[in-house]
Each structure stands twice: as C-alpha cells, then as structure tokens.
Amino acid sequence: MVDTYKPHISGITNYISLNKRYLEQAGHEVFVFTFGDEDYLDDESNVIRSPGLPIWDTGMYINVRHGRKAYNLMRTMDIIHVHHPFTSGALSISFCRPRGIPVVFTNHTRYDLYVQAYLAGVADLVSGTFVQTYLPIFCRSCDLVISPSEGMRQVLIRMGVEAPIDVVPNGVDLKPFHQPSAPQERARFGFSPDDVILIYTGRLGPEKNLQFLLRSFAGTAQAYDHVGLVLVGDGPERENLQDLVLHRNLKERVHFTGMVPYDEMPCYLAMADAFVTASVTEVHPLSVIEAMAAGLPVLGIQSPGVGDTVEDGKTGFITPEEDLAAFTARMVRLVIDHETRHAMASQAHQAVEKYAIEKTVQLILERYQMVIEKTAHRKNDLRTRTFRFLDRVGRVR
C-alpha cells in the first residue's frame, strides 16, 4: 500500500518494486495498491491504481478511498504492508481491521524533518502536533511496525510510539553495483582519469541539505583543482543549486545529470571515487548502500540512517554534526588521501552484504508469517465474520 508508485522514482519505489519481484520469485503473489497515474503502462503485473489528486510536485497522490476493483482485491489479501502512513495507511487500517486482515507498517521517512523542509511556515505546528500525535496512534493500530534502521527505531520511540518495533533493513540487489556493465565516461563531464570525482545520487530537494554540500565542495574545489562533483537526480531544488554553482564559479566542476534510469545508476557510481551526502533526513539510505556496494567510501553527517550504515574511519567519514568546517576537512581528506580512500572503498564493498535483498526478503517473510499466525484468531470474531458476510453479499464495498 503506497501513496505513489512508478513512474515516480524514489528509494521507496525502488525498494517496493525489488521486494515484490523477489517475493514473487519465492512463489508468493504480491499486489501493489496505489493512487494516480492511471494511464501509466506498468512494466509488471498486479499494480492496482485508484484515482488520486497530486500533492504538489511530491509524486504522491491523495484520495479518501480506493476504487471498487482495489477493494474487491484487498478483501482477499493474507496481509497488508503499508509504506506510507497517511493516505494509504489510514485507508488500510479502516478497511483491514474490521475484516481481520493483519497490517504491517514500515516507516521509511523522517516525516518531522520533511515537514520542516517543505512547510517551514507551519513546521512547529505540524511537526510538533500532527506528525508526533498521529504516528503513535497509527502505529498502535498496526500489527507490526518495522524500522529499516536502529536509529529510526529510536526516533519513533522518542516520538511516543509504544508499539513493538522490529528492525529489518531494506534490501538492495547488490549484484549490478558489484559488477556494473561499464562505467560512465569521465570525459563526458570534462574530467580526466586523474581527477577525483565525488558523486551524489538522489532527489534534489530541500530536505537533502544540498546547499550545504555545495558550499563544502566550493571550499574543497578552491584548494584543489583536480576534484569534481556529479549530482545524479532531479527535484525542486535543482534551479537554486544551479544558481549557487554559477555564483561560486563552479560550472566546470559541478555537473547535474537530471533523472537517470535506475538500471544505469551502477555505471555512474562506477565512474566516481567517493559518495557524498549532507542529508540528515534519511531513515535507511539506499543510495548510500548502493554506493558502498559499488566500492565507494561515503562522506556524511551523523544521523539516523546514515550513521547506522557508515562506520566512521572504516567505510567512510561521518561528521558528528552539521559543521561546515569539519565536513569540508573530511571531504578534503577523501580527495588527497588516496591510500585511505582505497582502503575504505574495499571495506565499504564488504560491509553491505548484510543488506542483500536475498537476505532481507527472508526476514520480511518471517515477519509476515509471524503476524499472520498471531492474528489468525481474529477471523472468528463476530465483527470480522459480519463484515466478511456483508462483503460477500455486496452490501459493503
């Protein structure tokens, strides 16, 4: 159950698509229920779309109900897995609970910080009141809450979530990143084989703290003329970031690729020497895991998600806080200390094996089975039998 799916590109979309494929390979039947993009021709089966109104340019849609086809299929599900807690999550709870269908929720996002990034004028009101009030109530209604990282689990607990929370990493198909078909040509961006290329992949949004990243890179580039930065992705901050690049006279050193197909991402990472991110809003950064799988050390800021994934001094550098001087100093070291960079690259490549989709999908299946067994008694409740009877005679849709 998701508020948005393909053609929107995001870490959550990629994860759901990959998880669906591996669950199907294991012999299970998986449906994705979503909103909007009803004319989009899906490249996979069992994607059920209901009408929805777009929410700005987030790629998400909203509606107060699913379509009839979706509800008819939902009644037949053994388990529902929610990935967005608001629209699709609320609708899932209201539909599934009376029918005895268990609900699992994975919290992929720091909603409190996203509110601050996109609704600055009402951030205190919304993040302090709505998000921190709604999430504990929503989680209490679910049969299992999953956090992709221990850091995010602690955030949920601090927000007042009292429901049990299991930590299950989001899986990644590591094979394409371990063995990319061919690196992108450095010459395409005007870089030579001797240049040190830093790369960022992901959404170009205010929540990713990319202006901070560019300011740090500007300081590094001022001191060293053999370093470049490639930003792979797109988003609402792109125009502002390009203006900053022009203002800092970095046009020849910073390149924006725009959106690229996901299957081409390994080729871009294979071209680079290190991955850089200044985001503190990540929950379980798939882009960081993909970079490590490609053998790149990572520079980031201590926060749930990034701090859970990168081991400071071994698989990359983590600054303890959003300190421009400290972040830039570590960026410089990545650029000039080739021996350390190569050692970190090797360790990063090995450290990501625990995130292999083959392992994480088995962990998810174990949780599904546990929840199904734990809630089996609900099917005999009078309320559940009544709703299922009314469904069969067509009086409830």
Secondary structure, DSSP 8 states (H G I E B T S, - for coil): --S--TTS--HHHHHHHHHHHHHHHTT----EEEES-TT---SSS-EEEE--EE-TTSS-EE-SS--HHHHHHHTT-S-EEES-TTHHHHHHHHHHHHHT--EEEE--S-HHHHHHHH-GGGHHHIIIIIIHHHHHHHHHHSSEEEESSHHHHHHHHHTT--S-EEE----B--HHHHS-S----GGGGT--TTSEEEEEES--SGGG-HHHHHHHHHHHHHH-TTEEEEEEB--TTHHHHHHHHHHTT-TTTEEEEE---GGGHHHHHHH-SEEE---S--SS-HHHHHHHHTT--EEEESSTTHHHH--BTTTEEEESS--HHHHHHHHHHHHH-HHHHHHHHHHHHHHGGGGBHHHHHHHHHHHHHHHHHHTGGGGGSHHHHHHHHHHHHTS--
